[in-house]
Amino acid sequence: MAETDFERALEPVARRMERVKLTAGFLSELLREGADIHLGDAAMRWAGMPNKNERAALAEALDALAVAGFLERSGKETWRIVRSAE
């Protein structure tokens, strides 16, 4: 199966995501074009009561998606969704 742009974008943080059990599926669901992602809200949705390591891993994954053009940073802990994972 061919690798998608979304999967390639997450390659640099794949091991970290695996260690904290952060799935690409969860990140894909977050990407609704035109919306914003707030780190605290997304972390609570994903991990319930996230610890600092889980929160940092999620921030790294969101930054990786920003580098790949899926998101753009709009604040210290906020990203605007530019395009969906599909």
N, C-alpha and C positions, 0 to 999 in steps of 0.2 A: 504494500500500500504506500502511496506517495505521501511524503511528509508535508503537512500544511505550513503556511506562513506562521500561523499561531503556534504550532508545535516547535518550529524552529526558533521563534522568539523566546520560548521558555527553556530552551536547551541550556543556556548559561546558569540557570538556577534550578535545573531539574533535580540534582542530588539534594539540594537544600529542601526543596519542596517534598521530595520523597521522605526525608528524615522527619519532617513535621506532619506528614500525611496531608499535604495541601494538593488537591487534585486539579488537573487542567480542566476537568469538567466544571468544577466550582467556579474557576476563573472565567471560563467561557460563559457561564450563566450571568456573571456580573456585567458582561459587555453588552449593554443595550445602548445603541447609538443615540447620541444627544443627551445622555444622562451624565451624572457625576458619580464617582466612587469616593466615598469618605473612608479612610483607613479604619477608623474606630468602628464604624457601622459594619463594614465588610468583615472585619476580624470577629466581631460579635456573632455575626451570621454564620461564619465558618466554624469557629472554635468555642462558641459560648462565652467562656471567660478566658480569653487568650492570655498566655504569658508573654513576656517581652520577646522571647525567641520566636514564637509563632507570629507575633505582630511584625517583627523585623523580617521574617521570611516572606510574609504576605507583601510587605512594602517592597522588598527586592523583586518579587515576581511582577508587581505592578510597574515598577521602574523598568524592568526588562520589556514589558509590553509597550511602555512609552517609547523606549529606544526603537522598537520595531514599528512604531506608527499606529498602534491600536489605541493608545491613550496619549493625552498630553497633560502635563502637570499644570494644575490650576491653583495650587496652594501648597502649603507645607505638607499636608496629609490628604490632599484631594487631587483627583485626576478627572479630566473630562474624557468621555468615551468618544473616540473619533470613528472607529469602525468595529463591527462585530467580529467574532471569532470565525464565523462561517465564510 
